[in-house]
Amino acid sequence: MSTTTQYLSLKNKRVFITGGASGIGAAMVRAFVEQGAYVAFIDIDQTAGEQLVNKLHDFTAQLCFQVVDVTKHNELVEAISNATERLGGMDILINNVANDMRHRPQDVSPQDWQSCMQINLDAAFYASQAVFAPMRKQKSGVIINFSSINALIGPKNMVGYTTAKAGLIGMTKSLAKDYGRYNIRVNAILPGWIATDKQLASYLSEHQEKQWMAAMAIKKRIEPSEVAKLAMFLSSDDSAMITGQSITIDGGRT
């Protein structure tokens, strides 16, 4: 039996997800279409995006995938415009795209820094800017920014990433105030270590996992589907008076 709440208010909602082809993004694409929403998602990885659409073949009519490099402003804005026109509006924006690039501070070049900000911070602002007009017109909307607990704990060799993710917390606060008069809610999700395929393949060692578990109150891996459940709640009418908040999901790590 499914433990996922069914949100009647998400049925037929129009959702745009950045970085939706894999990891947490893919879990959210799946979760929202299963709620009866229409989902447009973008990713730079064409193969992964097409594979996800194929996996969700029962929901093909509810899905739209576009290959987009979010560091290219025009591509991002055009993709949102295309999705909004195709779906007849836009109800929910999820700024999920990220790259947790790692560099020693002394090795960060101007190009490294700029690229990190473009992916992890700038894209979220430009996407939020692009959905404002349709959301204002319909007098409702939800924006969810994906920050990270790394913005709170500041791990080594991730200064660009943590700076960008901290910026998203401030952006969330400001946009919540700017957009609130139009009944547009803006919140941030701060995941801890999530057991995505990328993390499991690239960064997880037995020693590292032991360290994480020792620091967590609930000593279990956090699956992408659990983050998707939080995103659905924050997108639903059940959270109608929650805005400007940064909500952590890390098993009690922080």
C-alpha positions as a Markdown table, in Angstrom:
| # | Residue | x | y | z |
|---|---|---|---|---|
| 1 | Met | 0.0 | 0.0 | 0.0 |
| 2 | Ser | 1.3 | 3.4 | -0.9 |
| 3 | Thr | 2.3 | 5.8 | 1.9 |
| 4 | Thr | 2.2 | 8.8 | -0.4 |
| 5 | Thr | -0.5 | 11.4 | 0.4 |
| 6 | Gln | -2.9 | 12.1 | -2.4 |
| 7 | Tyr | -3.3 | 15.9 | -2.8 |
| 8 | Leu | -6.6 | 16.7 | -4.6 |
| 9 | Ser | -5.3 | 20.3 | -5.0 |
| 10 | Leu | -2.4 | 19.1 | -7.2 |
| 11 | Lys | -4.6 | 17.4 | -9.8 |
| 12 | Asn | -4.3 | 19.2 | -13.2 |
| 13 | Lys | -1.7 | 21.6 | -11.8 |
| 14 | Arg | 1.0 | 22.8 | -14.2 |
| 15 | Val | 4.5 | 22.2 | -12.9 |
| 16 | Phe | 7.9 | 23.2 | -14.3 |
| 17 | Ile | 11.0 | 21.4 | -12.8 |
| 18 | Thr | 14.6 | 22.3 | -13.6 |
| 19 | Gly | 17.2 | 19.5 | -13.5 |
| 20 | Gly | 14.4 | 16.9 | -13.7 |
| 21 | Ala | 16.0 | 14.0 | -15.5 |
| 22 | Ser | 17.7 | 12.3 | -12.6 |
| 23 | Gly | 18.0 | 12.2 | -8.8 |
| 24 | Ile | 15.6 | 14.3 | -6.7 |
| 25 | Gly | 14.4 | 16.0 | -9.9 |
| 26 | Ala | 13.3 | 12.7 | -11.4 |
| 27 | Ala | 11.6 | 11.7 | -8.2 |
| 28 | Met | 9.6 | 14.9 | -8.3 |
| 29 | Val | 8.6 | 14.5 | -11.9 |
| 30 | Arg | 7.3 | 11.0 | -11.1 |
| 31 | Ala | 5.5 | 12.2 | -7.9 |
| 32 | Phe | 3.7 | 15.1 | -9.5 |
| 33 | Val | 2.4 | 13.1 | -12.5 |
| 34 | Glu | 1.2 | 10.4 | -10.2 |
| 35 | Gln | -0.8 | 13.2 | -8.5 |
| 36 | Gly | -2.4 | 14.0 | -11.8 |
| 37 | Ala | -0.4 | 17.1 | -12.5 |
| 38 | Tyr | 1.1 | 18.1 | -15.9 |
| 39 | Val | 4.8 | 18.3 | -15.7 |
| 40 | Ala | 7.3 | 20.1 | -18.0 |
| 41 | Phe | 10.9 | 19.4 | -17.0 |
| 42 | Ile | 14.2 | 20.4 | -18.4 |
| 43 | Asp | 17.7 | 19.0 | -18.2 |
| 44 | Ile | 21.0 | 19.3 | -20.1 |
| 45 | Asp | 21.2 | 15.4 | -20.2 |
| 46 | Gln | 19.0 | 14.5 | -23.2 |
| 47 | Thr | 19.5 | 10.7 | -22.7 |
| 48 | Ala | 18.5 | 10.7 | -19.0 |
| 49 | Gly | 15.5 | 12.9 | -19.8 |
| 50 | Glu | 14.2 | 10.7 | -22.6 |
| 51 | Gln | 14.8 | 7.6 | -20.5 |
| 52 | Leu | 12.7 | 9.1 | -17.7 |
| 53 | Val | 9.8 | 9.9 | -20.1 |
| 54 | Asn | 10.0 | 6.3 | -21.4 |
| 55 | Lys | 9.8 | 4.9 | -17.8 |
| 56 | Leu | 6.8 | 7.0 | -17.2 |
| 57 | His | 5.0 | 5.8 | -20.3 |
| 58 | Asp | 1.7 | 5.6 | -18.6 |
| 59 | Phe | 1.8 | 9.4 | -18.0 |
| 60 | Thr | 3.1 | 10.5 | -21.5 |
| 61 | Ala | 0.1 | 12.9 | -22.0 |
| 62 | Gln | 1.1 | 14.7 | -18.8 |
| 63 | Leu | 4.8 | 15.1 | -19.6 |
| 64 | Cys | 6.9 | 17.5 | -21.6 |
| 65 | Phe | 10.7 | 17.3 | -21.7 |
| 66 | Gln | 13.1 | 19.9 | -23.2 |
| 67 | Val | 16.9 | 19.8 | -23.4 |
| 68 | Val | 18.1 | 23.1 | -21.8 |
| 69 | Asp | 21.4 | 24.5 | -20.6 |
| 70 | Val | 20.2 | 26.7 | -17.7 |
| 71 | Thr | 23.4 | 28.8 | -17.8 |
| 72 | Lys | 22.0 | 30.2 | -21.1 |
| 73 | His | 19.4 | 32.7 | -20.0 |
| 74 | Asn | 17.6 | 32.8 | -23.3 |
| 75 | Glu | 17.2 | 29.0 | -23.4 |
| 76 | Leu | 15.8 | 28.9 | -19.9 |
| 77 | Val | 13.3 | 31.7 | -20.4 |
| 78 | Glu | 12.2 | 30.3 | -23.8 |
| 79 | Ala | 11.7 | 26.8 | -22.3 |
| 80 | Ile | 9.4 | 28.3 | -19.5 |
| 81 | Ser | 7.6 | 30.4 | -22.1 |
| 82 | Asn | 7.0 | 27.3 | -24.3 |
| 83 | Ala | 5.8 | 25.2 | -21.4 |
| 84 | Thr | 3.5 | 28.0 | -20.1 |
| 85 | Glu | 1.9 | 28.3 | -23.6 |
| 86 | Arg | 1.6 | 24.6 | -24.1 |
| 87 | Leu | 0.0 | 24.1 | -20.7 |
| 88 | Gly | -2.1 | 27.2 | -20.6 |
| 89 | Gly | -0.4 | 28.7 | -17.6 |
| 90 | Met | 2.0 | 27.8 | -14.8 |
| 91 | Asp | 1.1 | 26.9 | -11.2 |
| 92 | Ile | 4.3 | 25.5 | -9.7 |
| 93 | Leu | 8.0 | 26.2 | -10.4 |
| 94 | Ile | 10.6 | 24.0 | -8.8 |
| 95 | Asn | 14.2 | 25.3 | -9.0 |
| 96 | Asn | 16.0 | 22.0 | -8.5 |
| 97 | Val | 18.9 | 22.2 | -10.9 |
| 98 | Ala | 22.4 | 22.2 | -9.2 |
| 99 | Asn | 26.0 | 21.1 | -9.5 |
| 100 | Asp | 27.8 | 20.5 | -6.2 |
| 101 | Met | 31.2 | 21.2 | -7.8 |
| 102 | Arg | 34.1 | 20.8 | -5.5 |
| 103 | His | 37.3 | 23.0 | -5.5 |
| 104 | Arg | 39.8 | 24.1 | -3.0 |
| 105 | Pro | 39.3 | 27.9 | -2.6 |
| 106 | Gln | 42.8 | 28.7 | -3.9 |
| 107 | Asp | 42.0 | 26.7 | -7.1 |
| 108 | Val | 38.7 | 28.5 | -8.0 |
| 109 | Ser | 39.1 | 30.5 | -11.2 |
| 110 | Pro | 36.8 | 33.3 | -12.2 |
| 111 | Gln | 35.3 | 31.0 | -14.8 |
| 112 | Asp | 34.7 | 28.3 | -12.1 |
| 113 | Trp | 33.0 | 30.8 | -9.8 |
| 114 | Gln | 30.8 | 32.3 | -12.6 |
| 115 | Ser | 29.8 | 28.8 | -13.7 |
| 116 | Cys | 28.9 | 27.8 | -10.2 |
| 117 | Met | 26.7 | 30.8 | -9.7 |
| 118 | Gln | 25.0 | 30.5 | -13.1 |
| 119 | Ile | 23.9 | 26.9 | -12.3 |
| 120 | Asn | 23.2 | 27.0 | -8.6 |
| 121 | Leu | 21.9 | 30.6 | -8.1 |
| 122 | Asp | 21.3 | 32.6 | -11.2 |
| 123 | Ala | 19.0 | 30.0 | -12.9 |
| 124 | Ala | 16.7 | 30.0 | -10.0 |
| 125 | Phe | 16.3 | 33.8 | -10.1 |
| 126 | Tyr | 15.7 | 34.0 | -13.8 |
| 127 | Ala | 13.2 | 31.1 | -13.7 |
| 128 | Ser | 11.4 | 32.8 | -10.8 |
| 129 | Gln | 11.3 | 36.0 | -12.8 |
| 130 | Ala | 10.0 | 34.2 | -15.9 |
| 131 | Val | 7.0 | 32.6 | -14.1 |
| 132 | Phe | 6.0 | 35.8 | -12.3 |
| 133 | Ala | 3.8 | 37.2 | -15.2 |
| 134 | Pro | 1.6 | 34.0 | -15.7 |
| 135 | Met | 1.3 | 33.5 | -11.9 |
| 136 | Arg | 0.4 | 37.1 | -11.3 |
| 137 | Lys | -2.2 | 36.9 | -14.0 |
| 138 | Gln | -3.9 | 33.9 | -12.4 |
| 139 | Lys | -3.4 | 35.3 | -8.9 |
| 140 | Ser | -1.7 | 32.2 | -7.5 |
| 141 | Gly | 1.5 | 30.2 | -7.7 |
| 142 | Val | 4.2 | 28.3 | -5.9 |
| 143 | Ile | 7.9 | 28.5 | -6.2 |
| 144 | Ile | 10.3 | 26.1 | -4.5 |
| 145 | Asn | 14.0 | 26.7 | -4.4 |
| 146 | Phe | 16.4 | 23.9 | -3.7 |
| 147 | Ser | 19.1 | 25.1 | -1.3 |
| 148 | Ser | 21.1 | 22.7 | 0.9 |
| 149 | Ile | 22.2 | 22.1 | 4.4 |
| 150 | Asn | 25.7 | 22.8 | 3.1 |
| 151 | Ala | 24.7 | 26.5 | 3.2 |
| 152 | Leu | 24.3 | 26.0 | 7.0 |
| 153 | Ile | 27.3 | 23.8 | 7.8 |
| 154 | Gly | 29.9 | 25.0 | 5.2 |
| 155 | Pro | 31.8 | 21.9 | 4.2 |
| 156 | Lys | 35.4 | 22.2 | 2.9 |
| 157 | Asn | 36.2 | 22.7 | -0.7 |
| 158 | Met | 32.7 | 23.7 | -1.7 |
| 159 | Val | 32.8 | 27.5 | -1.2 |
| 160 | Gly | 31.1 | 28.3 | -4.5 |
| 161 | Tyr | 28.3 | 25.9 | -4.0 |
| 162 | Thr | 27.7 | 26.8 | -0.4 |
| 163 | Thr | 27.7 | 30.5 | -1.3 |
| 164 | Ala | 25.1 | 30.0 | -4.0 |
| 165 | Lys | 22.9 | 27.8 | -1.8 |
| 166 | Ala | 23.1 | 30.4 | 1.0 |
| 167 | Gly | 22.0 | 33.0 | -1.6 |
| 168 | Leu | 19.0 | 30.9 | -2.4 |
| 169 | Ile | 17.8 | 31.2 | 1.2 |
| 170 | Gly | 18.0 | 35.0 | 1.0 |
| 171 | Met | 16.3 | 35.0 | -2.5 |
| 172 | Thr | 13.5 | 32.9 | -1.1 |
| 173 | Lys | 12.9 | 35.4 | 1.7 |
| 174 | Ser | 12.9 | 38.4 | -0.6 |
| 175 | Leu | 10.7 | 36.9 | -3.3 |
| 176 | Ala | 8.2 | 35.7 | -0.8 |
| 177 | Lys | 7.7 | 39.3 | 0.3 |
| 178 | Asp | 7.7 | 40.7 | -3.3 |
| 179 | Tyr | 5.3 | 38.0 | -4.7 |
| 180 | Gly | 3.1 | 37.5 | -1.7 |
| 181 | Arg | 0.6 | 40.2 | -2.6 |
| 182 | Tyr | -0.2 | 38.2 | -5.7 |
| 183 | Asn | -0.8 | 35.0 | -3.7 |
| 184 | Ile | 2.5 | 33.5 | -4.9 |
| 185 | Arg | 4.2 | 31.5 | -2.3 |
| 186 | Val | 8.0 | 31.0 | -2.2 |
| 187 | Asn | 9.8 | 28.5 | 0.0 |
| 188 | Ala | 13.1 | 26.7 | 0.0 |
| 189 | Ile | 14.0 | 23.0 | 0.7 |
| 190 | Leu | 17.3 | 22.2 | 2.3 |
| 191 | Pro | 18.2 | 18.6 | 1.7 |
| 192 | Gly | 20.9 | 16.8 | 3.6 |
| 193 | Trp | 22.7 | 13.9 | 2.1 |
| 194 | Ile | 20.3 | 12.2 | -0.3 |
| 195 | Ala | 20.9 | 8.7 | -1.7 |
| 196 | Thr | 20.7 | 9.6 | -5.4 |
| 197 | Asp | 22.4 | 7.4 | -8.0 |
| 198 | Lys | 25.0 | 10.2 | -8.6 |
| 199 | Gln | 25.9 | 10.5 | -4.9 |
| 200 | Leu | 26.1 | 6.7 | -4.4 |
| 201 | Ala | 28.3 | 6.3 | -7.4 |
| 202 | Ser | 30.6 | 9.4 | -7.0 |
| 203 | Tyr | 31.0 | 10.3 | -3.4 |
| 204 | Leu | 29.8 | 7.6 | -1.0 |
| 205 | Ser | 32.3 | 5.4 | 0.7 |
| 206 | Glu | 31.6 | 3.1 | 3.7 |
| 207 | His | 33.6 | 5.5 | 5.9 |
| 208 | Gln | 31.7 | 8.6 | 4.7 |
| 209 | Glu | 28.4 | 6.9 | 5.2 |
| 210 | Lys | 29.3 | 5.9 | 8.8 |
| 211 | Gln | 30.2 | 9.6 | 9.5 |
| 212 | Trp | 26.9 | 10.8 | 8.1 |
| 213 | Met | 24.9 | 8.2 | 10.1 |
| 214 | Ala | 26.7 | 9.1 | 13.3 |
| 215 | Ala | 25.7 | 12.8 | 12.8 |
| 216 | Met | 22.0 | 12.0 | 12.0 |
| 217 | Ala | 19.3 | 11.6 | 14.6 |
| 218 | Ile | 17.4 | 9.2 | 12.3 |
| 219 | Lys | 20.0 | 6.8 | 11.1 |
| 220 | Lys | 18.7 | 5.9 | 7.7 |
| 221 | Arg | 19.4 | 6.9 | 4.1 |
| 222 | Ile | 17.2 | 9.6 | 2.8 |
| 223 | Glu | 15.7 | 8.6 | -0.5 |
| 224 | Pro | 14.8 | 11.1 | -3.3 |
| 225 | Ser | 11.2 | 10.1 | -3.0 |
| 226 | Glu | 11.1 | 11.5 | 0.5 |
| 227 | Val | 12.2 | 14.9 | -0.7 |
| 228 | Ala | 9.6 | 14.7 | -3.4 |
| 229 | Lys | 6.9 | 14.3 | -0.7 |
| 230 | Leu | 8.0 | 17.5 | 0.9 |
| 231 | Ala | 7.9 | 19.3 | -2.4 |
| 232 | Met | 4.4 | 18.1 | -3.0 |
| 233 | Phe | 3.2 | 19.3 | 0.4 |
| 234 | Leu | 4.7 | 22.7 | -0.1 |
| 235 | Ser | 3.1 | 22.9 | -3.6 |
| 236 | Ser | -0.4 | 21.8 | -2.3 |
| 237 | Asp | -3.2 | 23.9 | -0.8 |
| 238 | Asp | -2.4 | 22.1 | 2.5 |
| 239 | Ser | 0.5 | 24.6 | 2.9 |
| 240 | Ala | -1.4 | 27.6 | 1.8 |
| 241 | Met | -0.1 | 29.9 | 4.5 |
| 242 | Ile | 3.6 | 28.7 | 4.4 |
| 243 | Thr | 5.9 | 31.1 | 2.6 |
| 244 | Gly | 9.3 | 32.6 | 3.0 |
| 245 | Gln | 10.5 | 29.5 | 4.8 |
| 246 | Ser | 13.6 | 27.3 | 4.5 |
| 247 | Ile | 12.7 | 23.7 | 5.5 |
| 248 | Thr | 15.4 | 21.2 | 6.1 |
| 249 | Ile | 15.1 | 17.5 | 5.4 |
| 250 | Asp | 18.2 | 15.8 | 6.7 |
| 251 | Gly | 17.3 | 13.2 | 9.3 |
| 252 | Gly | 18.3 | 15.5 | 12.1 |
| 253 | Arg | 21.8 | 16.2 | 10.8 |
| 254 | Thr | 21.7 | 19.9 | 11.5 |
